[in-house]
Amino acid sequence: MNLVFIALAPVFVIALYIYYRDKYEKEPWKMLLIALVVGALVAVPVIFVERFLSLFTPEEPFRAAFYTSFVIAGFTEESFKFLAFILLIWKSRNFNEKFDGIVYAVFISLGFAGIENFLYVVQGGATVGLSRALTAVPAHALFGITMGYYFGLARFYPGQRKIMISLAILIPFMFHGFYDFCLMSKQPLMLLLFVPFVIYLWISGFRKMKFLSNQSLYKGDKYF
């Protein structure tokens, strides 16, 4: 039971924070719960796709790290989160503010992160759980903020919809891949870049939340 708590506590802490940041029109708890569950269910096909893609991992260590980071992890995981958002949220009547894109994308990401974290903690124990609570779980949330940011812009600016939807998958994929590559490559330079990159993710994430929060429905947004 302690391991379950350690695995899932950061998920719910971040979820409550994002819920709190949605200042003007809170999303229905039912929809948020569905987003979490769908994010968790996404982990099932991701596992099978990643196992299949791992069959093609290059033997050379540096190329293997790049392939694993960007293709197996980054592209696969962010693509399934993206697909979940498109199928569940994009046409929902509850998606009526720019900031809602961030809320739902983060909740989907946290659902996935919860399952992934649980599997790691069961295998690695409490130490792994505490480490991931400060790293991997917040990282998934930050990737979700980025995805939701571009979805929010795409929803309300139809003239830029195609490019914004493209960025909603491209940027989180690149962030996720680079995050993992910094750790998996085991190269001194990449490890040196890891800390400033994580700091950038946090600063960028908070700025995106602040910007979309200030662009709320009650300040002139029009849904198209």
C-alpha positions as CSV (number, residue, x, y, z in Angstrom):
1,M,0.0,0.0,0.0
2,N,2.9,2.4,0.8
3,L,4.3,1.8,-2.7
4,V,0.9,2.6,-4.3
5,F,0.8,5.8,-2.3
6,I,4.3,6.8,-3.3
7,A,3.6,6.0,-7.0
8,L,0.3,7.9,-7.2
9,A,0.7,10.8,-4.7
10,P,2.6,13.1,-7.1
11,V,-0.1,12.4,-9.8
12,F,-2.9,13.7,-7.6
13,V,-0.9,16.6,-6.2
14,I,-0.2,17.9,-9.7
15,A,-3.7,17.2,-10.8
16,L,-5.1,19.3,-7.9
17,Y,-2.7,22.1,-8.7
18,I,-3.8,22.2,-12.3
19,Y,-7.4,22.1,-11.2
20,Y,-6.7,25.1,-8.9
21,R,-5.1,27.0,-11.7
22,D,-8.2,26.8,-13.9
23,K,-9.6,30.0,-12.4
24,Y,-12.7,31.0,-14.3
25,E,-14.7,27.9,-15.1
26,K,-13.8,24.6,-13.4
27,E,-14.0,21.5,-15.6
28,P,-16.5,18.8,-14.5
29,W,-15.0,16.3,-12.2
30,K,-16.5,13.5,-14.3
31,M,-14.6,14.7,-17.4
32,L,-11.4,15.1,-15.5
33,L,-11.7,11.6,-14.1
34,I,-12.4,10.2,-17.6
35,A,-9.3,12.0,-18.8
36,L,-7.2,10.4,-16.1
37,V,-8.6,7.0,-16.8
38,V,-8.2,7.3,-20.5
39,G,-4.6,8.4,-20.0
40,A,-4.0,5.3,-17.8
41,L,-5.6,3.0,-20.4
42,V,-3.4,4.5,-23.1
43,A,-0.5,2.9,-21.3
44,V,-1.7,-0.5,-22.5
45,P,-1.2,-0.1,-26.2
46,V,1.9,2.0,-25.6
47,I,3.5,-1.0,-23.8
48,F,2.9,-3.2,-26.8
49,V,4.0,-0.7,-29.4
50,E,7.2,0.1,-27.4
51,R,8.0,-3.6,-27.1
52,F,7.6,-4.0,-30.9
53,L,9.7,-0.9,-31.7
54,S,12.4,-2.1,-29.2
55,L,13.0,-5.0,-31.6
56,F,14.6,-2.5,-34.0
57,T,16.9,-0.8,-31.5
58,P,20.4,-0.2,-32.9
59,E,23.3,-2.0,-31.3
60,E,25.6,1.0,-31.1
61,P,25.0,2.6,-27.6
62,F,24.6,6.2,-28.6
63,R,22.3,5.4,-31.5
64,A,20.3,3.1,-29.3
65,A,19.9,5.8,-26.7
66,F,18.7,8.2,-29.4
67,Y,16.3,5.7,-30.8
68,T,14.9,4.7,-27.4
69,S,14.5,8.3,-26.3
70,F,12.9,9.8,-29.3
71,V,11.2,6.9,-31.1
72,I,10.3,4.3,-28.5
73,A,9.5,6.7,-25.6
74,G,9.0,10.2,-26.9
75,F,7.1,9.6,-30.2
76,T,5.0,6.6,-29.0
77,E,3.9,8.0,-25.7
78,E,3.1,11.5,-26.9
79,S,1.3,10.3,-30.0
80,F,-1.0,8.2,-27.9
81,K,-1.7,11.0,-25.5
82,F,-2.3,13.3,-28.5
83,L,-4.7,10.7,-30.0
84,A,-6.5,10.4,-26.6
85,F,-7.0,14.2,-26.5
86,I,-8.3,14.3,-30.1
87,L,-10.8,11.5,-29.5
88,L,-12.0,12.5,-26.0
89,I,-11.6,16.3,-25.7
90,W,-11.3,18.1,-29.0
91,K,-15.0,18.1,-29.8
92,S,-16.2,18.3,-26.3
93,R,-18.5,21.2,-25.3
94,N,-16.5,21.4,-22.1
95,F,-13.5,22.5,-24.1
96,N,-14.7,26.2,-24.1
97,E,-11.6,28.1,-22.8
98,K,-8.0,28.1,-24.0
99,F,-6.8,27.0,-20.6
100,D,-9.0,23.9,-20.8
101,G,-6.6,22.5,-23.4
102,I,-3.9,22.5,-20.7
103,V,-6.2,21.0,-18.0
104,Y,-7.3,18.1,-20.1
105,A,-3.9,17.4,-21.7
106,V,-2.2,17.4,-18.3
107,F,-4.9,15.0,-16.8
108,I,-4.4,12.6,-19.7
109,S,-0.6,12.8,-19.2
110,L,-1.0,12.2,-15.5
111,G,-3.2,9.2,-16.0
112,F,-0.4,7.7,-18.2
113,A,2.3,8.8,-15.8
114,G,0.4,7.2,-12.9
115,I,0.5,3.8,-14.5
116,E,4.1,4.1,-15.7
117,N,5.2,5.3,-12.3
118,F,3.4,2.5,-10.5
119,L,5.2,-0.1,-12.7
120,Y,8.5,1.4,-12.0
121,V,7.9,1.7,-8.2
122,V,6.7,-1.9,-7.9
123,Q,10.0,-3.0,-9.6
124,G,12.4,-0.5,-8.0
125,G,10.9,0.3,-4.6
126,A,10.3,3.5,-2.6
127,T,13.6,5.1,-3.6
128,V,12.7,5.0,-7.3
129,G,9.2,6.3,-6.5
130,L,10.5,9.3,-4.6
131,S,13.0,10.0,-7.3
132,R,10.4,9.8,-10.1
133,A,8.0,12.0,-8.0
134,L,10.4,14.8,-8.5
135,T,11.4,14.1,-12.1
136,A,9.4,11.8,-14.4
137,V,5.9,12.6,-13.2
138,P,6.3,16.4,-13.3
139,A,8.0,16.0,-16.7
140,H,4.9,14.2,-18.1
141,A,2.8,17.0,-16.7
142,L,5.0,19.6,-18.4
143,F,4.8,17.8,-21.7
144,G,1.0,17.8,-21.2
145,I,1.1,21.6,-20.5
146,T,2.9,22.1,-23.8
147,M,0.5,19.9,-25.7
148,G,-2.6,21.5,-24.1
149,Y,-1.2,25.0,-24.8
150,Y,-1.1,24.4,-28.5
151,F,-4.5,22.6,-28.5
152,G,-5.9,25.6,-26.7
153,L,-4.7,28.0,-29.4
154,A,-5.8,25.7,-32.1
155,R,-9.3,25.6,-30.7
156,F,-9.8,29.3,-30.7
157,Y,-7.7,30.4,-33.7
158,P,-9.1,28.5,-36.7
159,G,-6.7,30.4,-39.1
160,Q,-3.8,28.8,-37.3
161,R,-5.4,25.5,-36.5
162,K,-3.3,23.2,-38.7
163,I,0.0,24.6,-37.5
164,M,-1.0,24.6,-33.8
165,I,-2.3,21.1,-33.9
166,S,1.0,20.0,-35.5
167,L,2.9,21.8,-32.8
168,A,0.7,20.0,-30.2
169,I,2.4,16.8,-31.1
170,L,5.7,17.9,-32.4
171,I,6.9,20.0,-29.4
172,P,6.0,17.6,-26.6
173,F,7.6,14.8,-28.7
174,M,10.8,16.7,-29.0
175,F,10.8,17.8,-25.3
176,H,10.1,14.2,-24.2
177,G,12.8,12.7,-26.5
178,F,15.4,15.2,-25.5
179,Y,14.6,14.8,-21.8
180,D,15.1,11.0,-22.0
181,F,18.1,11.3,-24.3
182,C,19.9,13.5,-21.8
183,L,19.7,10.7,-19.3
184,M,20.0,7.6,-21.5
185,S,23.0,8.8,-23.6
186,K,25.2,8.9,-20.5
187,Q,27.3,11.6,-22.2
188,P,28.8,14.3,-20.0
189,L,27.6,17.1,-22.2
190,M,24.0,15.8,-22.3
191,L,24.0,15.3,-18.5
192,L,25.3,18.8,-18.2
193,L,22.4,20.1,-20.3
194,F,19.8,18.2,-18.4
195,V,19.4,20.5,-15.4
196,P,19.1,23.8,-17.5
197,F,16.7,22.0,-19.8
198,V,14.4,20.9,-16.9
199,I,14.5,24.5,-15.6
200,Y,13.5,25.7,-19.0
201,L,10.6,23.2,-19.0
202,W,9.3,24.5,-15.7
203,I,9.7,28.2,-16.6
204,S,8.1,27.6,-20.1
205,G,5.3,25.6,-18.5
206,F,4.3,28.3,-16.0
207,R,4.5,31.0,-18.7
208,K,2.2,29.0,-20.9
209,M,-0.3,28.5,-18.1
210,K,-0.2,32.2,-17.2
211,F,-0.7,33.3,-20.7
212,L,-3.7,31.1,-21.4
213,S,-5.2,31.8,-18.0
214,N,-5.1,35.5,-18.9
215,Q,-6.7,34.8,-22.2
216,S,-9.8,33.3,-20.6
217,L,-13.3,33.1,-22.1
218,Y,-14.4,35.9,-19.9
219,K,-11.8,38.2,-21.5
220,G,-13.0,38.0,-25.0
221,D,-12.4,34.5,-26.3
222,K,-14.8,33.3,-29.0
223,Y,-15.2,29.6,-29.7
224,F,-15.1,28.7,-33.4
